[in-house]
Amino acid sequence: MSLQRLFSTFANGWPGKGLLVQRLLTAIAVVHYGIVHLKQANEFVAIAPQAIAAGAGLFLLVGLWTPLAGTLVAIVELWISFSAADDPSCDRPQ
């Protein structure tokens, strides 16, 4: 079991390249939107989920703790989408 840590378990060929591209695009998008939102928001409550997502996106971009960072990005993005009170698509007639 300890010998397996010396060898990469990342997929070879097209599947590996596809996973790498998927990870990089997701990380770049999350970090970009996190930075944009951090520049626009004034309150810490509004900044916290975006900052967590941007931090996890950096871990994805570098390739550190990829399963944990990917799970964290998914959870935080769900949190952001369900708590978006200022989103025009969430407006309901009163």
Backbone bond lengths (Angstrom), bond angles and torsions (degrees), N, CA, C in turn:
res aa  C-N    CA-C-N  psi(-1)  N-CA   C-N-CA  omega(-1)  CA-C   N-CA-C  phi
1 M - - - 1.442 - - 1.528 110.72 -
2 S 1.322 118.91 -39.92 1.456 120.07 179.54 1.521 111.56 -72.81
3 L 1.325 117.63 -22.48 1.457 120.97 177.58 1.522 111.21 -70.38
4 Q 1.320 117.36 -29.63 1.454 120.87 -179.35 1.528 111.48 -64.74
5 R 1.308 119.01 -28.32 1.455 121.98 179.15 1.527 112.08 -66.04
6 L 1.305 118.31 -18.58 1.460 121.02 179.05 1.524 112.22 -78.54
7 F 1.320 117.32 -16.24 1.452 121.53 -176.48 1.524 109.89 -116.76
8 S 1.322 116.05 146.43 1.454 121.49 178.95 1.517 110.41 -73.28
9 T 1.319 116.30 138.23 1.459 121.34 174.88 1.523 110.65 -105.75
10 F 1.326 116.79 12.37 1.463 121.19 178.75 1.519 109.00 -72.11
11 A 1.319 116.47 143.64 1.464 121.70 -177.24 1.530 111.40 -63.38
12 N 1.325 116.07 145.79 1.463 121.83 178.89 1.525 110.32 -96.00
13 G 1.317 116.40 161.51 1.455 121.93 173.29 1.524 112.80 72.96
14 W 1.346 114.63 -150.08 1.458 120.73 -177.61 1.525 113.66 -60.88
15 P 1.333 119.92 -40.96 1.469 117.98 177.67 1.531 112.76 -59.21
16 G 1.312 117.46 -40.19 1.458 120.91 178.83 1.512 112.18 -66.65
17 K 1.333 116.11 -40.94 1.468 119.58 177.98 1.520 110.73 -66.56
18 G 1.322 117.19 -38.39 1.459 120.99 177.97 1.523 112.04 -64.36
19 L 1.326 116.63 -43.28 1.460 120.26 177.33 1.527 111.80 -63.67
20 L 1.314 116.85 -38.96 1.456 121.24 178.73 1.522 111.05 -64.88
21 V 1.329 117.24 -45.37 1.466 121.21 179.03 1.528 110.18 -63.88
22 Q 1.328 116.94 -42.37 1.461 120.92 178.91 1.528 110.73 -61.29
23 R 1.312 116.75 -45.09 1.460 120.74 179.73 1.526 111.10 -63.93
24 L 1.331 117.40 -43.19 1.462 120.75 -178.59 1.529 111.54 -66.71
25 L 1.332 117.87 -44.15 1.462 120.17 -179.76 1.527 111.81 -65.04
26 T 1.315 116.44 -40.97 1.462 119.80 178.01 1.525 110.48 -63.95
27 A 1.314 117.01 -45.03 1.463 120.79 -179.00 1.517 111.42 -64.17
28 I 1.321 117.66 -43.47 1.465 120.93 -179.78 1.523 110.66 -63.80
29 A 1.334 117.56 -42.83 1.463 120.71 179.87 1.525 111.50 -64.82
30 V 1.319 117.59 -44.05 1.464 121.29 -178.64 1.522 110.63 -65.90
31 V 1.313 117.75 -43.37 1.467 120.79 179.37 1.522 110.22 -66.10
32 H 1.335 117.91 -42.09 1.469 121.60 -179.87 1.531 110.85 -60.53
33 Y 1.341 117.12 -51.58 1.455 120.11 -179.38 1.518 111.83 -66.98
34 G 1.312 117.83 -31.00 1.455 120.46 175.59 1.517 111.78 -64.59
35 I 1.324 117.16 -44.29 1.468 121.52 179.55 1.519 110.78 -66.80
36 V 1.335 117.20 -43.12 1.462 120.83 178.76 1.521 110.48 -61.09
37 H 1.323 117.14 -43.96 1.462 120.47 -179.61 1.523 111.46 -69.03
38 L 1.311 118.15 -35.48 1.464 120.61 178.83 1.525 111.27 -64.10
39 K 1.327 117.53 -32.54 1.462 121.13 178.69 1.527 111.99 -73.82
40 Q 1.347 117.14 -27.17 1.459 120.81 -175.23 1.525 113.59 -93.73
41 A 1.292 119.12 -31.24 1.469 122.21 -173.08 1.518 111.25 -81.05
42 N 1.326 114.16 149.64 1.462 120.23 179.75 1.523 112.83 -109.67
43 E 1.319 117.00 -29.08 1.455 121.08 -174.80 1.525 110.93 -96.95
44 F 1.329 115.84 146.76 1.466 120.66 179.44 1.520 111.48 -65.53
45 V 1.324 116.88 -35.13 1.465 120.64 -178.93 1.525 110.41 -62.23
46 A 1.324 117.18 -36.85 1.464 121.23 179.06 1.524 111.63 -77.50
47 I 1.314 117.45 -25.44 1.463 121.84 -176.67 1.527 111.92 -84.31
48 A 1.323 117.85 -32.28 1.466 122.36 -171.53 1.531 113.89 -54.36
49 P 1.336 120.50 -51.58 1.466 117.96 -178.35 1.527 113.02 -64.84
50 Q 1.319 116.42 -37.21 1.467 119.40 178.99 1.519 111.30 -67.93
51 A 1.333 117.58 -37.25 1.463 120.57 178.41 1.523 111.02 -67.05
52 I 1.335 116.66 -40.10 1.469 120.42 177.83 1.523 109.76 -64.65
53 A 1.334 116.72 -43.21 1.463 120.42 179.56 1.529 111.17 -64.60
54 A 1.329 117.37 -40.85 1.463 120.34 178.80 1.522 111.33 -65.15
55 G 1.328 117.02 -39.76 1.467 120.48 177.30 1.521 111.67 -64.04
56 A 1.331 116.38 -43.67 1.467 119.72 177.39 1.526 110.47 -66.76
57 G 1.322 116.96 -34.12 1.460 120.76 176.36 1.518 112.02 -63.82
58 L 1.320 116.55 -36.51 1.467 119.77 176.09 1.525 111.15 -64.73
59 F 1.341 116.40 -40.21 1.467 119.63 175.99 1.536 110.59 -62.47
60 L 1.338 116.64 -39.98 1.463 119.59 176.94 1.525 111.18 -64.05
61 L 1.320 115.77 -42.56 1.462 120.47 -177.90 1.522 111.58 -62.12
62 V 1.319 116.55 -40.67 1.460 121.26 -179.42 1.524 111.54 -80.67
63 G 1.336 116.60 -25.37 1.452 120.48 179.50 1.520 113.55 94.80
64 L 1.319 117.03 18.41 1.457 121.38 178.86 1.523 109.83 -92.47
65 W 1.304 116.86 134.02 1.455 123.10 176.28 1.524 111.01 48.03
66 T 1.319 116.84 48.19 1.459 122.27 -173.25 1.532 113.31 -55.39
67 P 1.335 121.05 -47.14 1.471 118.49 179.76 1.532 112.69 -62.20
68 L 1.324 116.93 -41.91 1.458 120.61 179.64 1.530 110.77 -68.00
69 A 1.321 117.51 -43.96 1.458 121.27 -179.57 1.529 110.97 -65.50
70 G 1.320 117.80 -40.09 1.462 120.93 177.90 1.516 112.20 -64.32
71 T 1.318 116.68 -41.14 1.459 120.93 177.29 1.520 110.50 -65.31
72 L 1.323 117.06 -42.06 1.457 121.34 179.21 1.525 111.02 -64.03
73 V 1.335 117.47 -41.60 1.466 120.72 177.20 1.521 110.24 -60.78
74 A 1.326 117.74 -44.78 1.463 120.83 -179.66 1.530 111.28 -62.33
75 I 1.324 117.53 -44.42 1.468 121.00 -179.45 1.525 110.97 -65.33
76 V 1.326 116.85 -44.72 1.466 120.26 -177.86 1.532 110.50 -68.42
77 E 1.317 117.83 -38.03 1.466 119.36 178.20 1.523 111.17 -66.43
78 L 1.323 118.32 -35.90 1.466 120.39 173.20 1.524 110.49 -64.48
79 W 1.326 116.89 -41.57 1.464 121.78 176.93 1.533 109.69 -58.95
80 I 1.327 117.15 -45.62 1.461 121.37 -179.12 1.530 110.36 -64.29
81 S 1.314 116.87 -43.19 1.465 119.35 -176.34 1.527 112.18 -68.95
82 F 1.331 118.41 -33.96 1.456 120.27 -179.67 1.521 113.05 -84.10
83 S 1.311 117.87 -15.32 1.463 120.27 -179.43 1.521 112.36 -108.77
84 A 1.318 118.23 14.70 1.468 121.88 -178.32 1.527 109.44 -80.26
85 A 1.322 116.23 90.67 1.462 120.63 -179.67 1.525 111.77 -80.45
86 D 1.332 118.27 -26.38 1.457 120.93 -177.92 1.522 113.65 -93.16
87 D 1.313 117.13 8.07 1.456 121.82 179.88 1.522 109.08 -78.41
88 P 1.345 118.56 125.11 1.459 120.66 -179.13 1.532 113.81 -60.48
89 S 1.305 117.97 -27.17 1.457 119.97 179.77 1.529 111.87 -73.79
90 C 1.336 116.96 -13.76 1.466 120.92 179.40 1.524 112.48 -94.45
91 D 1.342 117.85 -3.61 1.466 120.01 -178.88 1.512 110.72 -67.53
92 R 1.319 113.91 135.70 1.459 120.52 178.90 1.526 108.24 -117.61
93 P 1.314 117.00 144.27 1.468 118.63 177.22 1.529 110.97 -64.08
94 Q 1.328 114.97 142.47 1.462 118.81 -178.37 1.499 111.37 -109.71
